[in-house]
Amino acid sequence: MISGTSRDGVDAALVGFPDHGAELLHAICMPYPPALRNDVDTIIAAGCQPSAGRAASLDESLGRFFARVANELIQQVGIERRDVAAIGSHGQTVWHEPGGERPVSVQLGSGSMISRATGITTIADFRRADLVAGGQGAPLAPLLHRVLLASGSERRAVINIGGIANLTFLRGRDIAAGFDTGPGNCLMDAWIHKHSDQPFDRDGAWAAGGQPEPQLLEDMLSEPFFHTAPPKSTGLELFNMGWLQRHLAGRSVAAVAVQATLAELTARTIADALCGLDTDRVLLCGGGVHNRHLVDLLSSQLAPVPVETTSAHGVDPDWVEAILFAWLARERLAGRTQDTAPVTGARKPVLLGRVFGLEA
């Protein structure tokens, strides 16, 4: 289970693991109740690491909701809880500051609460061990991309476009690089919500109706994050409405042109991140695959390299991250460490996740 940067709800996937790969058996997305979504938005909007008291209260509330989602998924499938080996829950990120004096990444959604409310062993707190080992703690998706999407005959890039976009570069069967490229949908979602109270720009239709403002785009592209060498990761701590408003200050730009510029920013920063990687094929996953305008921009900027979704390779692009945390839970129960060094910069292989439940 995971709730990503977009904070639209909890994705949950029931995943089986045959001898090779992963089998998606069933998946659901349950939107946050309005009051809980408001609590999440409020703690993120504060723009600082939440106090222990505020974090603890929301941790329990989110844990109860994540458990409700897990129980609903199990009920829909019609299996017994004892048939589920474990729940892997990423939780909801509310603060990510891996480069601070005291590196920290805060995910809320109590693993203990999930385990108690479902009766199933739960693995959560997946980023901490990587941070302790000197890593960024994110992104972790490249670990699964290697397992499910690597090719012995191609150099592939997997781009996950959620609220934040991240890249995995696979050279044959190995991870050569993995890092966040910058905003995916987060700024586009925030801008359309501000102007039309829509949660996202369906098909990218609004952005497609405008023209990017060149000077605004160049100003945004001067953001130091885009020019920082990997390993690197980011979140709403940087790419938020305050960041956008600072770039808009003193400019008179039509709202539709801003949306078009934000779509161009996402496509351009992904394409720039791929520059020099000598990629044979680009595979897309995450909610951004449904933004036709964004996909068209990417395809144009990356031509002649083929751009397609992970569905062409047997992996549903909407559920890759939910599958990831099922897989990481399986790896944690098996006691297998993960070599995150090419992605996060960790100094040594790490055992990701903390186990909650009777077997812990």
C-alpha positions in Angstrom: 0.0 0.0 0.0 1.1 3.6 -0.7 -0.3 7.1 -0.8 2.0 9.2 -3.0 2.8 12.8 -3.3 -0.6 13.5 -5.0 -2.3 12.5 -1.7 -5.5 11.5 -3.5 -5.9 8.3 -1.6 -4.4 4.9 -0.8 -3.4 2.5 -3.5 -3.5 -1.1 -2.4 -2.5 -4.2 -4.4 -2.8 -7.9 -3.7 0.3 -9.4 -5.2 1.4 -13.0 -5.6 5.0 -14.0 -6.3 5.5 -17.0 -8.5 9.0 -18.3 -9.3 9.7 -15.2 -11.5 8.2 -11.8 -11.4 5.1 -10.6 -9.6 1.4 -11.3 -10.3 -1.1 -8.5 -9.6 -4.2 -10.3 -8.3 -6.4 -7.4 -7.4 -6.0 -3.6 -6.7 -8.1 -0.8 -5.4 -7.6 2.9 -4.7 -9.6 4.4 -1.8 -9.8 8.2 -1.6 -9.0 9.8 1.7 -12.1 11.0 3.6 -12.2 14.8 3.3 -11.3 15.4 7.0 -8.3 13.1 6.8 -7.2 14.6 3.5 -7.4 18.1 5.1 -5.3 16.9 8.1 -2.6 15.6 5.7 -2.7 18.8 3.6 -2.4 21.0 6.7 0.6 19.2 8.1 2.4 19.3 4.7 1.4 23.0 4.1 3.2 24.0 7.3 6.4 23.7 5.4 8.5 22.1 8.2 9.0 18.8 9.9 5.9 18.1 12.0 6.2 18.1 15.8 6.2 14.7 17.5 2.7 15.3 18.9 1.1 16.3 15.6 2.9 13.5 13.8 1.8 10.9 16.4 -1.9 11.8 16.1 -2.0 11.7 12.3 0.1 8.5 12.3 -2.6 6.7 14.2 -5.4 8.2 12.0 -3.7 7.2 8.8 -2.8 3.8 10.2 -6.5 3.1 10.8 -7.4 4.2 7.3 -4.7 2.2 5.7 -5.9 -0.9 7.7 -9.4 -0.2 6.4 -8.1 -0.2 2.9 -6.3 -3.5 3.4 -9.4 -5.1 4.9 -11.6 -3.9 2.0 -9.1 -5.3 -0.5 -9.1 -8.7 1.2 -12.9 -8.7 1.5 -13.3 -7.8 -2.2 -11.1 -10.7 -3.2 -12.8 -13.1 -0.8 -9.7 -14.7 0.7 -8.9 -15.3 4.4 -6.5 -13.0 6.2 -4.3 -15.9 7.1 -3.7 -16.3 3.4 -1.9 -13.0 3.3 1.8 -13.4 4.2 2.3 -9.7 5.0 1.3 -6.1 4.3 3.9 -3.7 3.0 2.9 -0.2 3.7 4.8 2.9 2.6 2.5 5.3 4.4 2.1 8.9 3.6 5.2 11.1 3.2 4.7 14.4 5.1 8.3 15.6 5.2 11.4 14.6 3.2 14.8 16.3 4.0 17.6 13.8 3.4 20.2 16.5 2.8 19.6 18.4 6.1 22.0 18.5 9.0 19.9 15.7 10.5 18.7 13.7 7.5 15.0 12.8 7.9 12.1 11.4 5.9 8.7 11.2 7.7 6.1 8.7 6.5 2.9 8.4 8.6 0.5 5.5 8.8 1.3 3.4 11.9 2.5 0.0 11.0 1.6 -1.2 14.5 -2.0 0.1 14.0 -2.3 -1.6 10.6 -1.1 -4.9 12.0 -3.4 -4.8 15.0 -6.5 -3.8 12.9 -5.9 -6.4 10.2 -4.3 -9.2 12.2 -1.6 -9.4 9.5 2.2 -8.9 9.9 2.9 -5.5 8.5 6.2 -4.0 7.2 6.5 -0.2 7.2 9.1 2.5 7.8 11.0 1.6 4.6 13.2 4.6 4.3 14.9 4.8 7.7 17.6 2.2 7.2 18.7 3.8 4.0 19.0 7.2 5.6 21.0 5.8 8.5 23.4 4.3 5.9 23.9 7.7 4.3 21.4 7.4 1.5 18.6 9.6 0.4 15.9 7.1 1.4 14.2 7.5 -2.0 13.4 6.7 -4.6 13.0 2.9 -3.9 11.0 2.1 -7.1 14.2 1.3 -9.1 14.7 -1.8 -7.0 11.4 -3.3 -8.5 12.0 -1.8 -11.9 15.1 -3.9 -12.2 13.3 -7.1 -11.2 10.3 -6.6 -13.5 11.4 -4.4 -16.4 15.1 -5.0 -17.1 16.2 -6.5 -20.4 19.4 -8.3 -21.2 19.4 -6.8 -24.7 18.3 -3.2 -24.1 19.3 -0.1 -22.1 16.0 1.0 -20.6 14.8 4.0 -18.7 11.7 3.6 -16.5 10.0 6.9 -15.7 7.5 6.9 -12.8 5.4 10.1 -13.1 3.5 10.6 -9.9 3.4 13.9 -8.0 7.2 13.8 -8.3 8.8 12.1 -11.3 11.7 9.6 -10.8 13.9 7.8 -13.3 15.5 4.4 -13.3 18.2 3.7 -15.9 18.8 0.0 -16.5 21.9 -1.1 -18.3 21.0 -4.7 -19.1 20.0 -6.3 -15.8 21.7 -3.8 -13.6 20.6 -0.4 -12.1 23.1 2.1 -13.5 21.2 5.1 -12.0 18.0 6.1 -10.2 16.9 9.5 -8.9 14.0 12.0 -8.8 14.0 14.3 -11.8 11.7 16.9 -10.3 7.9 17.7 -10.5 5.7 15.2 -12.2 2.0 16.0 -11.7 2.2 18.0 -8.4 2.5 21.5 -9.8 0.0 20.9 -12.6 -2.5 19.4 -10.1 -2.1 22.3 -7.7 -2.5 24.9 -10.4 -5.7 23.5 -12.0 -7.1 23.0 -8.5 -6.5 26.6 -7.8 -8.2 27.8 -10.9 -11.1 25.3 -11.5 -11.2 23.2 -8.4 -10.4 20.1 -10.4 -8.0 17.5 -8.9 -6.0 17.1 -12.1 -5.8 18.2 -15.7 -7.7 15.3 -17.4 -5.7 14.1 -20.5 -3.7 17.3 -20.2 -6.4 19.1 -22.1 -6.1 22.4 -20.3 -2.3 22.5 -20.8 -2.7 21.5 -24.5 -4.9 24.5 -25.0 -2.2 27.0 -24.1 1.3 27.9 -25.1 4.3 27.7 -22.7 5.8 31.0 -21.7 9.5 30.8 -22.7 10.9 33.2 -20.1 8.9 31.6 -17.3 10.1 28.2 -18.3 13.7 29.2 -18.4 13.4 30.8 -15.0 11.9 27.6 -13.5 14.7 25.5 -15.2 17.2 27.6 -13.2 16.1 25.8 -10.1 19.4 24.3 -8.5 17.8 20.9 -7.9 17.7 20.3 -11.7 21.4 20.9 -11.9 22.4 18.8 -8.9 24.1 15.5 -9.7 22.5 12.3 -8.4 21.9 10.8 -6.0 19.0 13.2 -5.3 15.4 13.1 -4.2 12.8 15.7 -3.6 9.1 16.4 -2.8 6.5 19.0 -1.9 9.0 20.6 0.5 10.5 22.2 -2.6 8.0 21.9 -5.5 4.9 23.5 -4.1 2.6 26.5 -4.8 5.0 28.8 -3.0 7.8 27.8 -5.4 5.5 28.4 -8.3 4.3 31.8 -7.0 7.8 33.0 -6.5 8.5 32.3 -10.2 5.3 34.0 -11.2 6.0 37.1 -9.1 6.0 40.3 -11.3 4.8 38.4 -14.4 1.5 38.7 -16.2 0.9 35.2 -17.6 -2.5 33.7 -18.5 -3.5 30.8 -16.3 -3.7 28.4 -19.2 -0.2 29.4 -20.3 1.1 28.6 -16.8 -0.4 25.2 -17.0 1.2 24.7 -20.5 4.5 25.8 -19.0 4.3 23.4 -16.1 3.6 20.5 -18.5 6.6 21.5 -20.5 8.7 21.8 -17.3 7.9 18.2 -16.4 8.6 16.9 -19.9 11.8 19.0 -20.2 13.3 18.0 -16.9 12.7 14.3 -17.5 14.2 14.6 -21.0 17.2 16.5 -19.6 17.7 13.9 -17.0 17.9 11.2 -19.7 20.4 13.2 -21.8 23.6 11.3 -22.2 22.2 8.0 -20.9 22.1 6.4 -24.3 18.7 4.9 -23.8 17.2 2.3 -26.2 13.6 2.5 -24.8 11.7 4.5 -22.3 8.9 3.0 -20.2 6.4 5.1 -18.4 4.3 4.3 -15.3 2.4 6.3 -12.6 -0.6 8.6 -13.0 1.2 10.7 -15.5 0.7 8.1 -18.2 -2.9 9.2 -18.5 -1.9 12.8 -19.3 -1.9 12.5 -23.1 -0.5 15.9 -23.6 2.5 15.2 -21.3 3.2 11.9 -22.9 3.1 13.5 -26.4 5.6 16.2 -25.2 7.9 13.5 -23.8 7.7 11.4 -27.0 8.5 14.4 -29.1 11.5 15.5 -26.9 12.9 11.9 -26.7 12.4 10.9 -30.4 13.6 8.7 -32.0 13.8 6.7 -28.7 10.5 4.7 -28.3 8.3 5.8 -25.5 5.6 3.4 -24.2 4.0 2.4 -20.9 5.0 -0.5 -18.7 1.7 -2.2 -19.7 3.5 -3.2 -23.0 5.8 -5.3 -20.8 3.2 -6.9 -18.6 3.2 -4.4 -15.7 0.1 -2.2 -15.1 1.4 1.3 -14.9 -1.1 2.4 -12.3 0.0 -0.1 -9.7 3.8 -0.3 -9.9 4.4 1.5 -6.6 1.8 -0.6 -4.8 3.4 -3.7 -6.1 6.8 -2.3 -5.0 5.8 -2.3 -1.4 4.4 -5.8 -1.5 7.7 -6.9 -3.0 9.8 -5.0 -0.4 7.7 -6.6 2.3 8.5 -10.1 0.9 12.2 -9.2 0.7 12.2 -8.0 4.3 10.5 -11.1 5.6 13.1 -13.2 3.7 15.9 -11.1 5.4 17.4 -10.0 2.1 19.3 -6.7 2.0 19.0 -4.3 -0.9 21.9 -2.6 -2.7 20.5 0.9 -2.9 23.9 2.6 -3.6 23.3 3.3 -7.3 20.1 5.0 -6.4 20.2 6.6 -3.0 24.0 6.7 -2.4 23.8 4.5 0.7 27.2 3.3 1.9 26.2 -0.4 2.2 23.4 -2.8 1.4 20.4 -2.2 3.7 17.5 -4.2 5.2 14.5 -2.1 4.3 11.5 -1.9 6.5 10.5 -2.5 10.1 8.3 -5.5 11.0 5.1 -5.1 13.1 3.1 -8.0 14.4 3.2 -11.2 16.4 6.1 -12.5 14.4 8.2 -9.4 14.9 
